[in-house]
Amino acid sequence: MDREQTGKLYEAHYMRVFSYAMTLAGDREQAEEITQETFYRAFSKAGDFRQESDEVTWLCAIAKNCFYDEKRRQSKTGPIPEEVPDTGKGIEQAAADRDSSFRIHVALHALEEPYREIFELRVFGELSFREIGTIFGKTENWARVTYHRARLKLQERMEAQ
């Protein structure tokens, strides 16, 4: 593909490819990046275009692959935030939440068995009472009562701290 052909291809399909990338990404900056990468790949691999489909279909397929490549890359490295996200909490509130969370874990660690394990299975493991009862070879009702008692013991220890 010569320079004139690439320019015509870019001008003819830029907005459609950008619109498609925008629907995929939902973010203008990312859509622009995807669009630019799409045309770069298209121009680099112009000889691979077999003309079995419309040019815009081919470009949108490249855009989709660019989008998925970026998502895979982000999932491996994790997004790097430019700023600390605003959680709506002040520094004092965030510190208080951390302190409260630590106190709960200390109280939970001191909880005797089977209360601690039942509480952890229910809250952290997200198991049903029937599943917890099965694990212990007991009934669903036993699991409910034991979990309720564990919560009460945990509350008492939190209030005592």
N, C-alpha and C positions, 0 to 999 in steps of 0.2 A: 504494500500500500504506500503510495507516495504522499508527500506532504499535503497536496491539495485534497486528495481523497480523505485523509485523516481529518483535515479541517472541516470538510463537508459532513463527515460522519458525526463529528463532535457537535457541530452546530445543529444538525438535524435531530439528534437524539438526546442531547444533554438534559433537557428538561424532563423528558419521560423517564430517563434513567435516574435522575435526581429524585423525582417524585416517587419512583418505586423504592429507592434507597431510603427515602424519608418514611415510607410506610413500614419498612423493615426495622429501621433503627429507632424511629420516633424522636430523633434528636438531630437538629440541623447540622451541627458540626460533624457528627459521625456520618450523616448522610453525604455531606460534601466530601469527606475522606473516602467513603466507599465509592462515590461517583468518580473521583479522580483515579482511584486505584483500578476501577473498572475500565476506564478508557486507557490507562497505561497498559493493563494486561491485554486489552483488545488490540492496541497498536503493536504491542510486542509479539502477539501471536496471530496477527492478521492472516497469515498464511494457513492457519488451522481452520479458519472459517470456511465450511463446506457449502455454504449457501443453501442448506437444506431447510432453513427457517428464515424468518424475517430478521433483519439486522438488529432491530430493537429487542426481539426475543432473545437473540444471542447475547446482547449486551446485558439484558436483565438477568440472564442465567449467570453471567460472570459476576454481576453485582450481588446476586444471592450468595454465590460462593465466597466473595470477598467478605460479606456480612458474617457468614458462618465461620470463616477463617478467623476473623477478628474476635468473635465470641469464644471460640476455642482458645485463642491466645489469652484472652482475658481470664478465662476460667483456670488456666494453668498458672498464670502469674498473679491473678487477682488485680482488681482495679486499684490504681494508685491515686487516691484522692488528692486534689490540689489544695484543698482546704479541709480543716476539720469540720465534719458535718454538724450542722446545727440541729441538736435534738430538742431544742426548745427549753432545755434545762440550763440553768446557770452552773458555774463551776461548783458552787456550794452544794447544789442539789445533786450533782453527779457524784461528788465525794460522799454525801450522805447515803446515796443509793449503794455505793460500793461498800461503805461501812455496814449498812444494814444487811447487805448480801453476805458479807463476811460473818457477821454475827449469826445469821441463820445457819450458815454452814458449820460454824463452831457448835451451835446448839444441836444441830442434826447429827454431827459426829459423836456427840456425847450421848445421844439417844440409844437406849438398849435395844437389843434384838428381841423380837422380830420387827419391832416398830420402825426402826430405821430403814430396814430393807423394804418393808411394805410401802413406806412413804416414798422412798426412792424409786421403786418400781412403778408406783402410781404417777408420781409427779415427773420424774426425769425419763422413765421408761415408757410412759404413756400407755401402760397396760390397763386392761379392764379389770374389774374386781373378780370376774369369773376366771380370767387368765392368772391372776395373782393367787386365787384360791387353788387353782389347779397346780401351780408351781409348788405350793406348800402342802398339797394333798388334803386341803380343807375345802370348806364350802365358800360360795360367793359371799354369803352373809358374814362369815367369819372374817373375810378379807375387808369388807366394808366396816365392820365394827373395829377391827384392829387399826385400819387407816384412820378412822375417826379418833380413836384413842391416841394415836401417834400425833395427829394434828394438835390435840388438846395438850399433850405433854410438851410439844414443841412451843406452843404459845406460852405455856407456863414458864418455860425456861427463857424465852425471849423477854417476858415481862420481868423476870427476876434479874436479868442482866442490867 
